[in-house]
Each structure stands twice: as structure tokens, then as C-alpha cells.
Amino acid sequence: MAVKVKINSDDIGVGDINVDVKETIKVNIEDSKKQMLEFQLMMRKALNGDLLIFDHSDIDIVIMTEKKKVVAFAKDLMTEIVYGAESRLFDHLKKAGIVAFDSIQGGNVYGSLEAKIHESKEADSVKAALYEISQWISSEKPYMDSMKGHDDMMDDFILDPEDERSTEFGEVPHEEEKGSIKRHGLFAPFMYGRYIY
């Protein structure tokens, strides 16, 4: 293993005629096998130390640091889209070796899934879980972007329609009666089934 040693000229007194032997030299040892991993998550830390991750559009992810668990909750409504996202998350985590296969189960909150994080003697298991969750969220980004683009397109279609699909306000002719329910006539459908005195 190669060791990099960096000595500053200030530490050894270069330029001075009298070099004091008692001066300490600072040595920084950098392990070349270690790799710096950088990622970003929209995350908060709860009062009890749990890590709350809000990056995904359908689910919120909680890493319970004391219990060594990962829990996924529905953001708004529980649908098959939410369950699909939770299932994909835990499939990714189990294939990466972060969570135990037999621990993936429904949580005590409706629509949640949870799993236990493996214990590790070599690495910090919570940091490894954070890294793999960030990798999964980055793989889900195209899906989330396409859903947001579709929602924006539908909003534009309704709020700012093309000329051929819109009319100017006031050009629609108004009639005295519109629709299938007649207000005037011998038979009033909205009165059907009632006693009329």
C-alpha cells in the first residue's frame, strides 16, 4: 500500500539557520483504497435521530437509526402506484444487500412497507442504506420527471388551450333552457317520486 506523506515547509523551519529538533512534523496519511462518494438527498433528521427522505414524488422514506429499519410511507393517497414505488425500493435494497430478504413486510401504518437493515462490521450500515436509496431515487428520476411533465401538459391544455379548442368569453350563445332537465312543461323530472299537493 502506498502512503502519501505531505510535509509543509512551515513545519520544518526551512529558511531558518537554527532548526529546533523538538518541532513536530504533521503527517497526513490518505488511504488510496477509500473512495469518496457524493450524493444529495432532500432529507431531515427527526428529534429521535431518524432520517426522513422526501425526494420521491410518491413515497416518503424513513431510516430508523436506533431500530436499524427502512420504512416507506405513502405521500398522499395509497394507490397501486405508491405500492409499486415501495416494492421497487425494497427490491433494489435487497439486491444491493442492504436489507434482509425475510424482513420485508407491511408496516403498522396503512400502506407502508418496512425492512430491517443488515448489521455490518466493515461499513456503517446506515450510510450504506443512504447511498443505495440515493442511487434508487436517481434511477426513478426519469419516471418522476415524465409524470410532472404530463401533469404540466394537462394543466396547460385546460388553462391555456389552443385557438381551435377555445372560444372567446361571451361568444357562446345563451339559451333560456339548456341540458336535458326542463324547467317548464307539464312534467318536471326533478319532481318525480314526490307527492305533489
HUQUITA-V277565 format. One line per field, one symbol per residue. psi: psi as a letter, one per 20 degrees, with the letter a starting at -180 (. if undefined). burial: b if it has 24 or more other ideal C-beta (glycine too) atoms within 12 Angstrom, else e. A space follows every 10 residues. Layout:
psi=???
burial=???
//
This chain:
psi=pppppopqhh hjlpiqgopp hiqqpppppp pihqpppprp qnqqprhjiq pppjhqhhqq ppoohgilqp ppqpgfqorh gghgggghgh gghhhikgqp gjiprqaipp jqqrqppqqp ihrohghggg ghhhgghhhi ghghghhghg ghghghhghm rrhijrqqpi ippprgpqai ophqahpohi ipiqpp.
burial=eeeeeeeeee eeeeeeeeee eeeeeeeeee eeeeeeeeee beeeeeeeee bbbebbbbbb bbbbeeebbb bbbbeeeeee ebeebbebbb ebbbebebbe eeebeebeee bbbbbbbbee eeeebbebbb bbbbebbeeb eeeeeeeeee eeeeeeeeee eeeeeeeeee eeeeeeeeee eeeeeeeeee eeeeeee
//
